[in-house]
Structures are given as C-alpha cells and as structure tokens.
Amino acid sequence: MAERLALYQRAGGIVTPLLTAVLAFFIGGLVVLATTGKNPLRTYEAIFDGTGLNWLFPWISQEDRTLAALNLQQTLILTVPLILTGLAVAFAFRCGLFNIGGQGQYTVGAVIGVWVGGSFTDLPALPHVVLAVVAGSLAGAAFAGIAGLLKATVGAHEVITTIMLNWIALWVGSFLFTLGGPLQDPNQPGVPVSPDVAEGAKLPVFWGDPVLQGLHVGFFIALTALVAFWIVLNRTTVGYEVRAVGYNPEAARYGGINVARNYFLAMAISGAFAGLAGAIDVLGWQFRVSETDVQVSTIGFIGIAVALLGRNTAIGVGLAALLFGSLLNGSSTRNLDPEIFKPELAGNLTLIIQGLVVLFVGADVLILYLWQLRRKLRLRVARAAA
Amino acid sequence: MLGIALGLLAFWLALPPLASRTILWPIAIGVIAAAAGIWAVTRGEKRMGWGAIASAALGIGGGLLATRSSIENLDAVVVWSSLLAAALRFATPLTFAAIGGMFSERSGVVNIGLEGMMLMGAFFGIWGAVETGSWVLGLVAAMAAGGGLALVHAFFAIHLRADQIVGGTAVNFLALGITGYHYIDVFGEQGTPSEVPEIPDVRLSFLEDVYFLGPIFGQMNLMIWLSLLLLVVSYVVMFRTPIGLRIRSVGEHPRAADTVGISVYRIRYAAVVVSGMLAALGGAYLSIGFVSSFTENMTAGRGFIALAALIFGNWRPFGAFGAALLFGFSSALAQRLPEYSESGALLFQALPYVLTLIAVAGVIGRSVPPAAIGRPYKKQ
C-alpha cells in the first residue's frame, strides 16, 4: 500500500491523468474507426454536444442554448453521485485501503433513502428530507464499516470483503423490492418497485423544470462534500492520522497512531460518501428504486475510475466526475444521434474508455515512461538542431 | 463441530415430530453445515469436516424427503437427483474460473479480472462457434480471447508493476465494453442466432437406468466432464509436479525462486494467461453449453463467485471445487425455491457471498493466501 501511494506521489501533478485520458480517448477513437469506419472526431463531437457542455460557449444560438441547458442539467445530475462515489473510493485510498464496495454502499444508501423518504410522511418537509439523506449516508457508513471492522480486527483484506458486500447488497436489495418483497409498493402488486418517496422528502430543484428532471440541490451537497473531503483530510487530526496510515502503517503505529481504529474510521467515512450518493439520487430525481435499478446500477464502480483519474484529490475527483458524467449522458440513447453513431455502441465505447483510463492510471510507470521518452526525444531534436 | 451440530439440527427440524412445513429451513441450515464442513476439510480438520458434510447431506435429504413425504418416495429421488445435476451444471463455470484463478493467485498475481475473462469467453465462444459453425473452434476463440485479456492484465501487473487490483478492475470494465460493443456491432438488435453449434452432451447409456446416478451422470455436458478432469489434472500439476512447485514458490517468495534460477516473470505470465483461458472456458460453457445465446454482461458476477469459491476453498483445487459445488447447489436451489417463496429465492442468492465473508473473517481459522500475492516483483 505504502509503495503504491509513494508511486502516486512521484508521478505527481496533472500530467499523468491528462495523458491517461487523452490516450484512452485516442484508443477509443481507433476502435470507432476500425469497427465502423466512422469519423471518431465527429462521434466525440456528437457525444460532447449531448452533454450540454456547449451551454458554456457564448456563440451558440438561443435555440441550441435551451437544448444545451436541458442536457447540461442531466449531465450534472449524473455528475453528483459520481463525485460522491469517487470521494468514497478516494478517501479510503488515502488511508491505504481500496474500497471496491462503493456500489454496495450506494445501493444501501438508496434503499434506506427511499424507505425513509417513503415513510414518516407526517414529518414536515425539511426535517424529512434531512433525515432521509442523513439516514442513507449513515447506512452506507455502517455497511462499509463492516469491511473496516473486519480489516481492523482480523485483518481480512478489504478488497475481498467489499466485493462480497457488493453482491450481498445487490441480492438483498433485489429481495426487498421484488414482487412480494418487504419494501415493494403494495399499491402496484405487479411491479417490482418501491413506493415513491413523499413529496416533502424530495430535494428541491433549482435549475430547470422540476417535472422535467431539473437539477436538484444535491448538486450543492456534492460540492460541499468535495470541500469537506479536503478539510477533513488536510485540516483535521482525523485526516492527518488517516493519511499517515496511508503512507506507512508501520511508521504511523510507531508514532502512536491507532492504525486499526483509522482503518475502521476511513472505511466508515468512505461508505458515508457512497451512501450519500445513493440517498441523493433517490431523493433528487429517481424518487423510487426498482429491482432492476439495484441490479444494473454501476455508479459505484465508475466511482473507482473517477477517484483514480482524479488522483484521489478533491479537485481531481470533481473534474473526473464531470468527465464521466458527461460521457454517460452524452452517449445515452436519448442524446446521441443514431445517424452519427449508434448510442448502444457509444455506451459500450464509454465502458471501454473507462477501462482504459483505469488501466493506464493504475500504471503510472507506463505514463511516466512515455513522458520521459517524449522529453528524451525533444532533447535529441534540440541537440540535432544545435 | 458446528457443522455437525447444524447438520443434525437440519435433519431434526425435518423429522416428523417437528415436521417443519417449509423446506427452506432444513435446506438453509444444511447448506451452512456443508459449508462449515468444506471449510473444516480444507483447514485440515478432515474427520470433523466430512462428518459435517455428511450430516448436512443427511439433513437436507431428510428435509426434502420429509416435506415431500405426501408425494411418492420415487418423486423425491427424482427431485433430488435433478437438483444435484443442476448443481453440477451451475458449478461448472465456477469450477473453471476458480481453478483458473488458482493458477494466477498461486503465482502471486491477484486476479479480480476473472469476471471479465469469463465474459470474453462467453462472447467470443459463441462468436467463434457461429462464425465457423463448430463449437470446437468456438472454444478455441474463447480461450484466445480470455488469454488475450489475461495477457493485458499480466503485462500491467508484471512488467509495469501496476496495482493488480486496479488492473483487474480495469480488465473487467474493458471486457464489459469490448463484448458489449462487438455484440451490438456483430449481432445487432436480433441478438445471437437461434441455431448455435452447441457443446454436446455425453451419453453414457450403461448408466442411464441406474437408480439415482443415472439422471445425474447419464447425460452430462462434455464441459462438466472436462471440469472434473481439469480438477484432477490441476491438482496433480499444482502439487505433484516441478511446474506446480515453481508456481507456488514464485507466489510465496519470488526472490528466493529467482535466486535458484526460476524465471519469476515467465512463470507469472504463463500462470495468468492460463487463468484467463480457463476462466474463458467457463464463460464459453455458459454461452454455448448452457443457454446457447449471449446477452450483455451475461456472466452477471459469476467470476466473483468463482473468486469467492477460490478463497473459500483456501486456494486449493478440491477446496475450490467443493465451494463451487456448494455455491452451484445454492444457485440450483434458488432457481427452484420460487415454488415456495418468490422473494426468498433472491435472498438465497446472497448466500455464497455471506459464507465467503464469514470465511475470510476467520470464524473457524482463516483463509491464508499465498505470501507474495498482489506484490509486483522487481528483478535485481
């Protein structure tokens, strides 16, 4: 673990993630060219337009701007949970732990969020929504805490325990919402879905039409979480200890830090971020959870790519989440013109790009090597010129 | 100990005086007892473990018989043997992948990417079979695809010394993207054709009429036999040959192995690629042996169950097979349980993971991974 972190420090800066992303998109483009013969640049441009990020350009027409605003709202709605699951992976990483369980913690957060949001209907709106969000987050923390506890007490590897917890969450979640399941909507006996959350428990929409899935205030919760992540890690004792354990558990132990306690704490905080993501998704725009939702969601897994690409820093995670949120939305069936590129293909292209990003980010050595090669080449060219 | 007690409890629950009317309880407790038994066997507590497995089998059998006693006895036997046959069918892909994983992990390379390698096998198996019209070539294509993906994992893990868990995660993403992409690109909206060259069944006519065994072994898919063969071969290779000794030494103490002239890199590359090919065979069994079609992400976590089986079986072939069989049995049950309780069946699917969680938590003695697992080796 310590070695891994040392490597990340050495690779340093923004160069690696940028190169990684460029390389991944380049290979993705080659795939497009080789398999369909379409122009990869046109494809990427279409995906980009689908993200709504062209809203930021001052020169587009009013008509385009209206459409772009709608698309951008969708992109940001997807970015919100990715920021949080990315932070979940990043926080554990800074303690030298690899939390693969973001998906399970996200699911647990969503389940508890929808349950609290759908019950306690006599509560006033504000306490209700706060309660639902906090409960979802705490549930995620408790779920990840199992892995943290096992790591701290018997040393069970967190990768294995979190993988197992992911699948436990998936099947228990499916059980809860399936036909005849305990949390299934009694008013729709034929549909494997939870009841809707109460009106009062929904997060208010601040940009766009609430009926047409505008952007909800969860966006600000995610931004706050980014700041909180930075403050906790860099300005508190807890963060100091967590990072110390991450750099070198033995040295931390020698310095009087309770390593086991920090393992547990880091996992729990990490799970709180992922649980928050689940609760916010449910209370912000999904409003209900179905059996299929539990089974096909990959938000937590993408969080791994987000954290790795963002180099486990607050700013990096924010930017990486925006990148992946854009990719997800831009390649969705609704946004991509089938004339230019089949959206079903584009969705899988996104997966390939994600895989490549994770692959390359995990191999700083390769990127460093390429980077040095470039410098060497430049030196040689300079020498030749001289 | 616990296992025997649980097994007896399962049996007792089903006995007439109590006669639990739902079949769920004796089965659930029996499966847990069997798990405890396998666990104990792989930890060296042989006598105790087999006792637990036996009493668990007795418990489940008794439970089934008792709850079915209103029906004719013969019926129960039919149910019982078809259940076992289904368990074997479900266990086969897990066995291939788990034994593949064993090669990789015993050589010191963590293989979280088993899931992706299985998926590659599932897609390229059916793709090869459809393109060439022959299931043999389908299997070859599957092995090439799985081995290729494993080679990527190996290159990043061994030469670039990247984190193996990150690499494995990446490989899973990649496989999902690659297979999904090509599936749509090649087969489009209609999906895979309805006529696919399938891996044939092996009919043993002399067994077919034998009481109880006939329905299980009389007509079994070739791949199931192959998985049983692989089990024995992998055991012999891993624990009775110099190659196996080398693999294990590279996984326990690479520097020492290097010192005596074993090429750590070469062994690890070979082991990881073999693991990818075997996992791909498991995946190919799913697509061209079991259901004769492909759907996106059709492995649906089986690679992770295989990983769980490997850990649960303490990185040993027979342990892993026992765990795979147990997990296969619980899948087979989960498939049938809807007759009794629709939602309970889903809960049952979580069982393998819960068991593995308990196993790594070390309630009865911990799973001990190879010493150098997950650590990249740097030549000096």
HADDOCK unambig.tbl for C-alpha pairs under 7 A between the chains (distance, minus, plus):
assign (segid A and resid 150 and name CA) (segid B and resid 361 and name CA) 6.29 0.50 0.50
assign (segid A and resid 154 and name CA) (segid B and resid 361 and name CA) 6.43 0.50 0.50
assign (segid A and resid 156 and name CA) (segid B and resid 360 and name CA) 5.88 0.50 0.50
assign (segid A and resid 156 and name CA) (segid B and resid 361 and name CA) 5.87 0.50 0.50
assign (segid A and resid 161 and name CA) (segid B and resid 357 and name CA) 5.98 0.50 0.50
assign (segid A and resid 164 and name CA) (segid B and resid 353 and name CA) 5.02 0.50 0.50
assign (segid A and resid 164 and name CA) (segid B and resid 357 and name CA) 6.39 0.50 0.50
assign (segid A and resid 167 and name CA) (segid B and resid 350 and name CA) 6.67 0.50 0.50
assign (segid A and resid 167 and name CA) (segid B and resid 353 and name CA) 6.75 0.50 0.50
assign (segid A and resid 168 and name CA) (segid B and resid 350 and name CA) 5.03 0.50 0.50
assign (segid A and resid 168 and name CA) (segid B and resid 353 and name CA) 6.28 0.50 0.50
assign (segid A and resid 168 and name CA) (segid B and resid 354 and name CA) 6.91 0.50 0.50
assign (segid A and resid 171 and name CA) (segid B and resid 346 and name CA) 5.98 0.50 0.50
assign (segid A and resid 171 and name CA) (segid B and resid 347 and name CA) 5.96 0.50 0.50
assign (segid A and resid 171 and name CA) (segid B and resid 349 and name CA) 6.30 0.50 0.50
assign (segid A and resid 171 and name CA) (segid B and resid 350 and name CA) 5.51 0.50 0.50
assign (segid A and resid 172 and name CA) (segid B and resid 347 and name CA) 5.64 0.50 0.50
assign (segid A and resid 172 and name CA) (segid B and resid 350 and name CA) 6.91 0.50 0.50
assign (segid A and resid 174 and name CA) (segid B and resid 346 and name CA) 6.77 0.50 0.50
assign (segid A and resid 175 and name CA) (segid B and resid 343 and name CA) 5.48 0.50 0.50
assign (segid A and resid 175 and name CA) (segid B and resid 346 and name CA) 5.31 0.50 0.50
assign (segid A and resid 175 and name CA) (segid B and resid 347 and name CA) 5.70 0.50 0.50
assign (segid A and resid 178 and name CA) (segid B and resid 343 and name CA) 6.27 0.50 0.50
assign (segid A and resid 179 and name CA) (segid B and resid 343 and name CA) 6.73 0.50 0.50
assign (segid A and resid 180 and name CA) (segid B and resid 343 and name CA) 6.21 0.50 0.50
assign (segid A and resid 181 and name CA) (segid B and resid 343 and name CA) 5.72 0.50 0.50
assign (segid A and resid 345 and name CA) (segid B and resid 181 and name CA) 5.35 0.50 0.50
assign (segid A and resid 345 and name CA) (segid B and resid 184 and name CA) 6.64 0.50 0.50
assign (segid A and resid 348 and name CA) (segid B and resid 177 and name CA) 4.52 0.50 0.50
assign (segid A and resid 348 and name CA) (segid B and resid 180 and name CA) 5.80 0.50 0.50
assign (segid A and resid 348 and name CA) (segid B and resid 181 and name CA) 5.25 0.50 0.50
assign (segid A and resid 349 and name CA) (segid B and resid 177 and name CA) 6.15 0.50 0.50
assign (segid A and resid 349 and name CA) (segid B and resid 181 and name CA) 6.76 0.50 0.50
assign (segid A and resid 351 and name CA) (segid B and resid 173 and name CA) 5.95 0.50 0.50
assign (segid A and resid 351 and name CA) (segid B and resid 174 and name CA) 6.52 0.50 0.50
assign (segid A and resid 351 and name CA) (segid B and resid 176 and name CA) 6.86 0.50 0.50
assign (segid A and resid 351 and name CA) (segid B and resid 177 and name CA) 4.68 0.50 0.50
assign (segid A and resid 352 and name CA) (segid B and resid 173 and name CA) 6.54 0.50 0.50
assign (segid A and resid 352 and name CA) (segid B and resid 174 and name CA) 4.92 0.50 0.50
assign (segid A and resid 352 and name CA) (segid B and resid 177 and name CA) 4.65 0.50 0.50
assign (segid A and resid 352 and name CA) (segid B and resid 178 and name CA) 6.42 0.50 0.50
assign (segid A and resid 354 and name CA) (segid B and resid 173 and name CA) 6.74 0.50 0.50
assign (segid A and resid 355 and name CA) (segid B and resid 170 and name CA) 4.46 0.50 0.50
assign (segid A and resid 355 and name CA) (segid B and resid 171 and name CA) 6.44 0.50 0.50
assign (segid A and resid 355 and name CA) (segid B and resid 173 and name CA) 4.64 0.50 0.50
assign (segid A and resid 355 and name CA) (segid B and resid 174 and name CA) 4.67 0.50 0.50
assign (segid A and resid 356 and name CA) (segid B and resid 170 and name CA) 6.68 0.50 0.50
assign (segid A and resid 356 and name CA) (segid B and resid 174 and name CA) 6.94 0.50 0.50
assign (segid A and resid 358 and name CA) (segid B and resid 166 and name CA) 6.76 0.50 0.50
assign (segid A and resid 358 and name CA) (segid B and resid 170 and name CA) 5.15 0.50 0.50
assign (segid A and resid 359 and name CA) (segid B and resid 166 and name CA) 6.98 0.50 0.50
assign (segid A and resid 359 and name CA) (segid B and resid 167 and name CA) 5.46 0.50 0.50
assign (segid A and resid 359 and name CA) (segid B and resid 170 and name CA) 5.07 0.50 0.50
assign (segid A and resid 362 and name CA) (segid B and resid 162 and name CA) 5.40 0.50 0.50
assign (segid A and resid 362 and name CA) (segid B and resid 163 and name CA) 5.96 0.50 0.50
assign (segid A and resid 362 and name CA) (segid B and resid 166 and name CA) 5.83 0.50 0.50
assign (segid A and resid 362 and name CA) (segid B and resid 167 and name CA) 6.44 0.50 0.50
assign (segid A and resid 363 and name CA) (segid B and resid 156 and name CA) 6.68 0.50 0.50
assign (segid A and resid 363 and name CA) (segid B and resid 160 and name CA) 6.23 0.50 0.50
assign (segid A and resid 363 and name CA) (segid B and resid 162 and name CA) 4.58 0.50 0.50
assign (segid A and resid 365 and name CA) (segid B and resid 160 and name CA) 6.00 0.50 0.50
assign (segid A and resid 366 and name CA) (segid B and resid 160 and name CA) 6.47 0.50 0.50
